[in-house]
Amino acid sequence: MTFFRRDETKMDETDSNVNAPSEENRVVNKFASVLWRLDQGDDLPEEKEARKEAYGAVRKEYRIKARKMQRQLERNGVVLSYTEGGEEA
């Protein structure tokens, strides 16, 4: 697949990944999945594939919830950020 910039010049392989989520979307995605896991509590599926499937069914709703919470936090002076390799609680 070949990608072109808006000025129609061809992008080479050294250009940034055009499909990579923005920093804000990465934060919202991770925040949404954490909210879902917390809401599941003891009902969290044991197997990874089952968790992926269960989260995929409600992902959109949790992204909306996470984005609303993120905006409320920012209005109150709290900023969320995403770091690679964070520790799980």
N, CA, C and O atoms as a MOPAC input file, in Angstrom:
PM7 MOZYME 1SCF
protein

 N      0.84600 1    -1.16600 1     0.00000 1
 C      0.00000 1     0.00000 1     0.00000 1
 C      0.89400 1     1.23200 1     0.00000 1
 O      1.90400 1     1.27600 1     0.70100 1
 N      0.52000 1     2.21600 1    -0.77900 1
 C      1.28300 1     3.44900 1    -0.87600 1
 C      0.46900 1     4.58500 1    -0.29000 1
 O     -0.72400 1     4.71500 1    -0.56300 1
 N      1.11800 1     5.39900 1     0.51200 1
 C      0.45900 1     6.54100 1     1.11500 1
 C      1.01100 1     7.81900 1     0.52400 1
 O      2.19200 1     7.90100 1     0.18600 1
 N      0.14900 1     8.81900 1     0.40000 1
 C      0.55300 1    10.10400 1    -0.11600 1
 C      0.17400 1    11.19200 1     0.87500 1
 O     -0.84800 1    11.11200 1     1.55700 1
 N      1.03000 1    12.22000 1     0.93900 1
 C      0.72000 1    13.37500 1     1.77200 1
 C     -0.35700 1    14.19900 1     1.08000 1
 O     -0.72800 1    13.92500 1    -0.06100 1
 N     -0.85200 1    15.21000 1     1.78200 1
 C     -1.87400 1    16.07100 1     1.18100 1
 C     -1.36700 1    16.78200 1    -0.06300 1
 O     -2.14000 1    17.04900 1    -0.98300 1
 N     -0.08100 1    17.09000 1    -0.10000 1
 C      0.46400 1    17.75300 1    -1.29100 1
 C      0.80300 1    16.73900 1    -2.38800 1
 O      1.46100 1    17.06800 1    -3.37600 1
 N      0.33800 1    15.50000 1    -2.19100 1
 C      0.44200 1    14.39800 1    -3.14800 1
 C      1.87000 1    13.89900 1    -3.39300 1
 O      2.13600 1    13.25700 1    -4.40800 1
 N      2.78800 1    14.19300 1    -2.46500 1
 C      4.10600 1    13.59500 1    -2.55900 1
 C      4.06800 1    12.26300 1    -1.83100 1
 O      3.38400 1    12.11800 1    -0.81700 1
 N      4.79500 1    11.30200 1    -2.34700 1
 C      4.76500 1     9.95000 1    -1.79100 1
 C      5.49600 1     9.90800 1    -0.45500 1
 O      6.56800 1    10.49400 1    -0.30400 1
 N      4.90000 1     9.20400 1     0.51900 1
 C      5.53800 1     9.00600 1     1.81900 1
 C      6.44600 1     7.78700 1     1.71900 1
 O      6.06700 1     6.77600 1     1.12600 1
 N      7.63700 1     7.87500 1     2.29300 1
 C      8.50100 1     6.70500 1     2.30200 1
 C      8.37300 1     5.98200 1     3.63500 1
 O      7.64700 1     6.42500 1     4.52500 1
 N      9.07800 1     4.87200 1     3.76500 1
 C      8.93600 1     4.03400 1     4.96000 1
 C      9.47400 1     4.69200 1     6.22200 1
 O      9.14500 1     4.25700 1     7.32500 1
 N     10.29000 1     5.72300 1     6.08700 1
 C     10.84300 1     6.37900 1     7.27000 1
 C      9.87100 1     7.37500 1     7.87100 1
 O     10.08600 1     7.83900 1     8.99100 1
 N      8.79900 1     7.72000 1     7.15300 1
 C      7.79900 1     8.62900 1     7.69700 1
 C      7.06800 1     7.95900 1     8.84700 1
 O      7.05000 1     6.73400 1     8.96100 1
 N      6.46500 1     8.78400 1     9.70100 1
 C      5.75800 1     8.22600 1    10.85100 1
 C      4.59800 1     7.35300 1    10.39300 1
 O      4.08300 1     7.50600 1     9.28500 1
 N      4.20500 1     6.45200 1    11.25100 1
 C      3.12300 1     5.51500 1    10.95500 1
 C      1.80300 1     6.28100 1    10.86900 1
 O      1.36000 1     6.86800 1    11.85700 1
 N      1.17700 1     6.27600 1     9.69900 1
 C     -0.05100 1     7.03900 1     9.51200 1
 C     -1.22800 1     6.40300 1    10.24400 1
 O     -2.23300 1     7.07200 1    10.48100 1
 N     -1.12400 1     5.13500 1    10.60500 1
 C     -2.21100 1     4.45200 1    11.29300 1
 C     -2.06800 1     4.47800 1    12.81300 1
 O     -2.94600 1     3.98500 1    13.52100 1
 N     -0.99000 1     5.03800 1    13.31700 1
 C     -0.77000 1     5.06900 1    14.76400 1
 C     -1.76200 1     6.02500 1    15.41800 1
 O     -1.99500 1     7.11900 1    14.90500 1
 N     -2.35200 1     5.62300 1    16.55200 1
 C     -3.29700 1     6.50800 1    17.23100 1
 C     -2.57400 1     7.71300 1    17.82500 1
 O     -1.40600 1     7.62200 1    18.20300 1
 N     -3.26700 1     8.82500 1    17.90400 1
 C     -2.68300 1    10.01900 1    18.50200 1
 C     -2.48500 1     9.77500 1    19.99800 1
 O     -3.02300 1     8.82500 1    20.56500 1
 N     -1.71700 1    10.63700 1    20.61000 1
 C     -1.46800 1    10.50400 1    22.05600 1
 C     -2.77900 1    10.55400 1    22.83100 1
 O     -2.98100 1     9.77500 1    23.76300 1
 N     -3.67200 1    11.46800 1    22.45000 1
 C     -4.95400 1    11.59400 1    23.14500 1
 C     -5.79600 1    10.32500 1    22.99000 1
 O     -6.42600 1     9.87600 1    23.94800 1
 N     -5.80700 1     9.74700 1    21.78600 1
 C     -6.57000 1     8.51500 1    21.57700 1
 C     -5.97100 1     7.34400 1    22.33900 1
 O     -6.70700 1     6.48300 1    22.82200 1
 N     -4.65100 1     7.29700 1    22.45400 1
 C     -4.01600 1     6.22700 1    23.22300 1
 C     -4.42400 1     6.31000 1    24.68300 1
 O     -4.68500 1     5.28900 1    25.31900 1
 N     -4.47800 1     7.53100 1    25.21700 1
 C     -4.88500 1     7.72400 1    26.60600 1
 C     -6.33500 1     7.27900 1    26.78900 1
 O     -6.65100 1     6.56500 1    27.74100 1
 N     -7.21400 1     7.70000 1    25.87800 1
 C     -8.63200 1     7.34900 1    25.98300 1
 C     -8.81700 1     5.84200 1    25.85200 1
 O     -9.59600 1     5.25300 1    26.60100 1
 N     -8.11200 1     5.20600 1    24.91000 1
 C     -8.23400 1     3.75600 1    24.73400 1
 C     -7.82900 1     3.00300 1    26.00100 1
 O     -8.53500 1     2.09900 1    26.44600 1
 N     -6.70500 1     3.37800 1    26.56700 1
 C     -6.21900 1     2.70000 1    27.77300 1
 C     -7.13800 1     2.97700 1    28.95900 1
 O     -7.45000 1     2.07100 1    29.73200 1
 N     -7.56800 1     4.22200 1    29.10200 1
 C     -8.46800 1     4.59800 1    30.19000 1
 C     -9.77700 1     3.81500 1    30.08200 1
 O    -10.30500 1     3.34500 1    31.09000 1
 N    -10.29800 1     3.67500 1    28.86800 1
 C    -11.54500 1     2.92800 1    28.64700 1
 C    -11.38000 1     1.46400 1    29.04400 1
 O    -12.26200 1     0.89300 1    29.68500 1
 N    -10.26600 1     0.86000 1    28.67000 1
 C    -10.07200 1    -0.55400 1    29.00900 1
 C     -9.90400 1    -0.75300 1    30.51600 1
 O    -10.36000 1    -1.75400 1    31.06700 1
 N     -9.25500 1     0.19100 1    31.17300 1
 C     -9.10400 1     0.11100 1    32.63000 1
 C    -10.46300 1     0.26100 1    33.31400 1
 O    -10.76700 1    -0.46900 1    34.25700 1
 N    -11.27600 1     1.20400 1    32.84400 1
 C    -12.61500 1     1.37300 1    33.40700 1
 C    -13.43000 1     0.09500 1    33.24800 1
 O    -14.12700 1    -0.32300 1    34.17200 1
 N    -13.34000 1    -0.52000 1    32.07300 1
 C    -14.08100 1    -1.76300 1    31.82400 1
 C    -13.63900 1    -2.86100 1    32.77900 1
 O    -14.46900 1    -3.56000 1    33.36100 1
 N    -12.30500 1    -3.01000 1    32.94000 1
 C    -11.79700 1    -4.04200 1    33.85200 1
 C    -12.26000 1    -3.80300 1    35.28000 1
 O    -12.60100 1    -4.75000 1    35.98900 1
 N    -12.27500 1    -2.54600 1    35.70700 1
 C    -12.74900 1    -2.23200 1    37.05600 1
 C    -14.23300 1    -2.52800 1    37.20400 1
 O    -14.66400 1    -3.04800 1    38.23300 1
 N    -15.01400 1    -2.20100 1    36.18800 1
 C    -16.45400 1    -2.47800 1    36.23800 1
 C    -16.75400 1    -3.97300 1    36.23900 1
 O    -17.75500 1    -4.40100 1    36.81400 1
 N    -15.90600 1    -4.76400 1    35.60900 1
 C    -16.13000 1    -6.21000 1    35.53900 1
 C    -15.89500 1    -6.88000 1    36.88000 1
 O    -16.59200 1    -7.83200 1    37.23000 1
 N    -14.92600 1    -6.39700 1    37.62700 1
 C    -14.63000 1    -6.97400 1    38.94200 1
 C    -14.38000 1    -8.46900 1    38.87700 1
 O    -13.48900 1    -8.91500 1    38.15400 1
 N    -15.14800 1    -9.24800 1    39.61800 1
 C    -14.97700 1   -10.70100 1    39.66400 1
 C    -15.52400 1   -11.40300 1    38.42800 1
 O    -15.24700 1   -12.58400 1    38.21800 1
 N    -16.29500 1   -10.69600 1    37.60900 1
 C    -16.87600 1   -11.29300 1    36.40300 1
 C    -15.94600 1   -11.23200 1    35.19700 1
 O    -16.35500 1   -11.59000 1    34.09300 1
 N    -14.71400 1   -10.79000 1    35.38200 1
 C    -13.75000 1   -10.67300 1    34.29000 1
 C    -13.40300 1   -12.06400 1    33.75200 1
 O    -13.00300 1   -12.93900 1    34.52000 1
 N    -13.55300 1   -12.27600 1    32.43400 1
 C    -13.22800 1   -13.58600 1    31.85800 1
 C    -11.76900 1   -13.96300 1    32.10300 1
 O    -10.89300 1   -13.09800 1    32.09000 1
 N    -11.51100 1   -15.23200 1    32.32200 1
 C    -10.16100 1   -15.72800 1    32.62200 1
 C     -9.24500 1   -15.69900 1    31.39200 1
 O     -8.08500 1   -15.29900 1    31.49100 1
 N     -9.76000 1   -16.11500 1    30.25300 1
 C     -8.93400 1   -16.23600 1    29.05600 1
 C     -8.82700 1   -14.90800 1    28.31000 1
 O     -9.78200 1   -14.13300 1    28.24700 1
 N     -7.65000 1   -14.66400 1    27.74900 1
 C     -7.37400 1   -13.41100 1    27.05400 1
 C     -8.33600 1   -13.18500 1    25.88800 1
 O     -8.85900 1   -12.08300 1    25.72500 1
 N     -8.57100 1   -14.20100 1    25.08700 1
 C     -9.45900 1   -14.06400 1    23.92900 1
 C    -10.89400 1   -13.75000 1    24.36000 1
 O    -11.58300 1   -12.97000 1    23.70300 1
 N    -11.33200 1   -14.34300 1    25.43800 1
 C    -12.67600 1   -14.07600 1    25.95700 1
 C    -12.78000 1   -12.63300 1    26.45500 1
 O    -13.80500 1   -11.97800 1    26.26300 1
 N    -11.70200 1   -12.13400 1    27.10300 1
 C    -11.68500 1   -10.74400 1    27.55100 1
 C    -11.72200 1    -9.79200 1    26.36600 1
 O    -12.44000 1    -8.79300 1    26.38900 1
 N    -10.93700 1   -10.10500 1    25.31600 1
 C    -10.92500 1    -9.26600 1    24.11900 1
 C    -12.30400 1    -9.19300 1    23.48400 1
 O    -12.76300 1    -8.11800 1    23.10000 1
 N    -12.95100 1   -10.32100 1    23.37800 1
 C    -14.27500 1   -10.37800 1    22.77200 1
 C    -15.30500 1    -9.61500 1    23.61600 1
 O    -16.12800 1    -8.87400 1    23.07800 1
 N    -15.25400 1    -9.80000 1    24.91800 1
 C    -16.20300 1    -9.12800 1    25.81700 1
 C    -15.98800 1    -7.61300 1    25.79000 1
 O    -16.95300 1    -6.85000 1    25.74900 1
 N    -14.73500 1    -7.17900 1    25.81200 1
 C    -14.44500 1    -5.74200 1    25.77400 1
 C    -14.80500 1    -5.16200 1    24.40900 1
 O    -15.31600 1    -4.04500 1    24.32700 1
 N    -14.54600 1    -5.90000 1    23.35300 1
 C    -14.86500 1    -5.42400 1    22.00900 1
 C    -16.34300 1    -5.12200 1    21.82700 1
 O    -16.70700 1    -4.23500 1    21.05500 1
 N    -17.19500 1    -5.85500 1    22.53200 1
 C    -18.64100 1    -5.65600 1    22.42100 1
 C    -19.09400 1    -4.34100 1    23.05300 1
 O    -20.13400 1    -3.80100 1    22.67600 1
 N    -18.32200 1    -3.82100 1    24.01100 1
 C    -18.72500 1    -2.59500 1    24.71400 1
 C    -17.68300 1    -1.49000 1    24.60100 1
 O    -17.77200 1    -0.47300 1    25.28900 1
 N    -16.70700 1    -1.68800 1    23.74300 1
 C    -15.58800 1    -0.75300 1    23.62400 1
 C    -16.04300 1     0.67300 1    23.33000 1
 O    -15.56000 1     1.61900 1    23.95200 1
 N    -16.95900 1     0.82800 1    22.39500 1
 C    -17.39900 1     2.16900 1    22.00400 1
 C    -18.00900 1     2.92300 1    23.18700 1
 O    -17.71200 1     4.09800 1    23.40300 1
 N    -18.85700 1     2.24400 1    23.94200 1
 C    -19.49100 1     2.88500 1    25.08900 1
 C    -18.46300 1     3.30000 1    26.14400 1
 O    -18.57700 1     4.36800 1    26.74600 1
 N    -17.46400 1     2.45000 1    26.36100 1
 C    -16.43900 1     2.77600 1    27.35300 1
 C    -15.50700 1     3.87800 1    26.86500 1
 O    -14.99000 1     4.64700 1    27.67600 1
 N    -15.28300 1     3.96800 1    25.55700 1
 C    -14.48600 1     5.08500 1    25.01900 1
 C    -15.22200 1     6.40000 1    25.24000 1
 O    -14.60600 1     7.40400 1    25.59900 1
 N    -16.53100 1     6.40000 1    25.03000 1
 C    -17.32100 1     7.61400 1    25.25800 1
 C    -17.25600 1     8.00700 1    26.73000 1
 O    -17.05400 1     9.17600 1    27.06000 1
 N    -17.42600 1     7.02800 1    27.60800 1
 C    -17.36100 1     7.27200 1    29.05200 1
 C    -15.97000 1     7.79600 1    29.45100 1
 O    -15.85900 1     8.73500 1    30.23900 1
 N    -14.91900 1     7.18300 1    28.90200 1
 C    -13.55100 1     7.59300 1    29.22600 1
 C    -13.27400 1     9.00600 1    28.73600 1
 O    -12.63700 1     9.79200 1    29.43800 1
 N    -13.74800 1     9.33900 1    27.53200 1
 C    -13.52600 1    10.68500 1    26.99300 1
 C    -14.24400 1    11.73000 1    27.85600 1
 O    -13.68400 1    12.79000 1    28.13400 1
 N    -15.47000 1    11.44000 1    28.27800 1
 C    -16.20300 1    12.37000 1    29.14600 1
 C    -15.46700 1    12.56700 1    30.47100 1
 O    -15.34100 1    13.68900 1    30.96200 1
 N    -14.98500 1    11.46100 1    31.04200 1
 C    -14.26000 1    11.55200 1    32.31200 1
 C    -12.95600 1    12.32200 1    32.14000 1
 O    -12.58000 1    13.11300 1    33.00500 1
 N    -12.26800 1    12.09200 1    31.03000 1
 C    -11.02200 1    12.79700 1    30.75800 1
 C    -11.26700 1    14.30900 1    30.67100 1
 O    -10.49800 1    15.09400 1    31.22600 1
 N    -12.32200 1    14.71400 1    29.98400 1
 C    -12.64500 1    16.14500 1    29.85900 1
 C    -12.97600 1    16.75500 1    31.22400 1
 O    -12.54100 1    17.86400 1    31.53200 1
 N    -13.74400 1    16.02900 1    32.03800 1
 C    -14.07100 1    16.52500 1    33.37000 1
 C    -12.81700 1    16.67900 1    34.22500 1
 O    -12.65900 1    17.66500 1    34.94500 1
 N    -11.93300 1    15.69600 1    34.13500 1
 C    -10.68400 1    15.78100 1    34.88900 1
 C     -9.84000 1    16.96900 1    34.43500 1
 O     -9.27800 1    17.68500 1    35.26400 1
 N     -9.74900 1    17.18100 1    33.11000 1
 C     -8.96000 1    18.29500 1    32.58800 1
 C     -9.54100 1    19.63500 1    33.02700 1
 O     -8.79300 1    20.56700 1    33.32300 1
 N    -10.85800 1    19.73800 1    33.07000 1
 C    -11.49500 1    20.97800 1    33.53700 1
 C    -11.17100 1    21.24900 1    35.00000 1
 O    -11.23100 1    22.39200 1    35.45300 1
 N    -10.83100 1    20.20200 1    35.73500 1
 C    -10.49400 1    20.33600 1    37.15600 1
 C     -8.99600 1    20.24200 1    37.41700 1
 O     -8.56500 1    20.03900 1    38.55200 1
 N     -8.21100 1    20.39100 1    36.36000 1
 C     -6.76300 1    20.48800 1    36.52200 1
 C     -5.99900 1    19.17900 1    36.53600 1
 O     -4.81500 1    19.17100 1    36.87500 1
 N     -6.63200 1    18.07500 1    36.17900 1
 C     -5.96200 1    16.77900 1    36.16600 1
 C     -5.75800 1    16.35600 1    34.71300 1
 O     -6.71400 1    16.30900 1    33.93900 1
 N     -4.51100 1    16.04800 1    34.34100 1
 C     -4.20900 1    15.64900 1    32.97900 1
 C     -3.69700 1    14.21100 1    32.98800 1
 O     -2.77600 1    13.87900 1    33.73500 1
 N     -4.29700 1    13.36100 1    32.15400 1
 C     -3.86100 1    11.98000 1    32.00900 1
 C     -2.83800 1    11.89000 1    30.88800 1
 O     -2.95500 1    12.59000 1    29.88200 1
 N     -1.84000 1    11.03700 1    31.05300 1
 C     -0.86300 1    10.81700 1    29.98800 1
 C     -0.55500 1     9.32800 1    29.90000 1
 O     -0.75300 1     8.58400 1    30.86000 1
 N     -0.07100 1     8.90400 1    28.74300 1
 C      0.21600 1     7.50500 1    28.48700 1
 C      1.72700 1     7.32500 1    28.43300 1
 O      2.42800 1     8.07900 1    27.75800 1
 N      2.22300 1     6.31400 1    29.15400 1
 C      3.64000 1     5.98100 1    29.08800 1
 C      3.77400 1     4.51800 1    28.71000 1
 O      2.97200 1     3.68500 1    29.13300 1
 N      4.76500 1     4.21100 1    27.93000 1
 C      5.00500 1     2.81800 1    27.51300 1
 C      5.50100 1     2.01900 1    28.71900 1
 O      6.26800 1     2.51700 1    29.54300 1
 N      5.04800 1     0.77800 1    28.80100 1
 C      5.54800 1    -0.12700 1    29.82200 1
 C      5.14500 1     0.21600 1    31.23900 1
 O      5.88900 1    -0.05700 1    32.18100 1
 N      3.97800 1     0.81000 1    31.40100 1
 C      3.51000 1     1.15200 1    32.73500 1
 C      3.24500 1    -0.11000 1    33.55100 1
 O      2.98900 1    -1.18200 1    33.00200 1
 N      3.31100 1     0.03900 1    34.84800 1
 C      3.06000 1    -1.09400 1    35.73800 1
 C      1.57700 1    -1.28600 1    35.92700 1
 O      0.81800 1    -0.31700 1    35.95800 1
 N      1.15500 1    -2.53900 1    36.05300 1
 C     -0.23700 1    -2.84000 1    36.33900 1
 C     -0.41500 1    -2.99100 1    37.83100 1
 O      0.45700 1    -3.51100 1    38.52800 1
 N     -1.55500 1    -2.52900 1    38.31400 1
 C     -1.81900 1    -2.60400 1    39.76100 1
 C     -2.24700 1    -3.99400 1    40.16200 1
 O     -2.51100 1    -4.24400 1    41.33800 1

